[in-house]
């Protein structure tokens, strides 16, 4: 569980995020889908599946995920992250 504090365009946000490790079959439909794009107010969000091996070249938010996904804990943790 992560409490993420961030301020895009100076508007403060407090997000509670639950992150889960999953394993999908190689023939899963998510690997065949193109990027998913949606709007959150004036912000455009892009969602796409990538192999973990590609993580270093990607811009990922919240920023802690870049290292956190490569070093997963063995049990549930509560992380407080300030992405300002």
JONORRA-V852153 format. One record per residue. SS is DSSP state (@ for helix, = for strand, . for the rest). PHI is phi in degrees with one decimal (none if undefined). Layout:
BEGIN
ss=SS phi=PHI
ss=SS phi=PHI
END
This chain:
BEGIN
ss=. phi=none
ss== phi=-128.6
ss== phi=-97.9
ss== phi=-111.7
ss== phi=-109.7
ss== phi=-153.2
ss== phi=-134.3
ss== phi=-71.3
ss=. phi=53.2
ss=. phi=68.1
ss== phi=-93.9
ss== phi=-73.7
ss== phi=-129.7
ss== phi=-128.1
ss== phi=-113.8
ss== phi=-105.4
ss== phi=-120.2
ss=. phi=-112.1
ss=. phi=-116.7
ss=. phi=-128.0
ss=. phi=-89.2
ss=. phi=-131.7
ss=. phi=-124.0
ss=. phi=-111.5
ss=. phi=-63.5
ss=. phi=-57.3
ss=. phi=-93.9
ss=. phi=-61.4
ss=@ phi=-61.6
ss=@ phi=-62.1
ss=@ phi=-77.9
ss=. phi=-101.2
ss=. phi=-77.3
ss=. phi=-77.1
ss=. phi=-56.3
ss== phi=-102.8
ss== phi=-120.8
ss== phi=-144.9
ss== phi=-111.2
ss== phi=-124.7
ss=. phi=67.4
ss=. phi=-89.9
ss== phi=-95.0
ss== phi=-93.6
ss== phi=-109.1
ss== phi=-119.1
ss== phi=-124.2
ss=. phi=-155.9
ss=. phi=-82.6
ss=. phi=-133.8
ss=. phi=-65.7
ss=@ phi=-57.6
ss=@ phi=-63.2
ss=@ phi=-90.8
ss=@ phi=-60.9
ss=@ phi=-64.2
ss=@ phi=-91.6
ss=. phi=-101.2
ss=. phi=-91.2
ss=. phi=-126.2
ss=. phi=-124.8
ss=. phi=-66.3
ss=. phi=-60.0
ss=. phi=-61.8
ss=@ phi=-63.2
ss=@ phi=-58.1
ss=@ phi=-90.4
ss=@ phi=-61.3
ss=. phi=-70.3
ss=. phi=-86.8
ss=. phi=-132.2
ss=. phi=-72.3
ss=. phi=-74.2
ss=. phi=-85.4
ss=. phi=-141.5
ss=. phi=-66.2
ss=. phi=-132.7
ss=. phi=-110.7
ss== phi=-112.1
ss== phi=-108.3
ss== phi=-124.4
ss== phi=-111.5
ss=. phi=-98.2
ss=. phi=-86.0
END
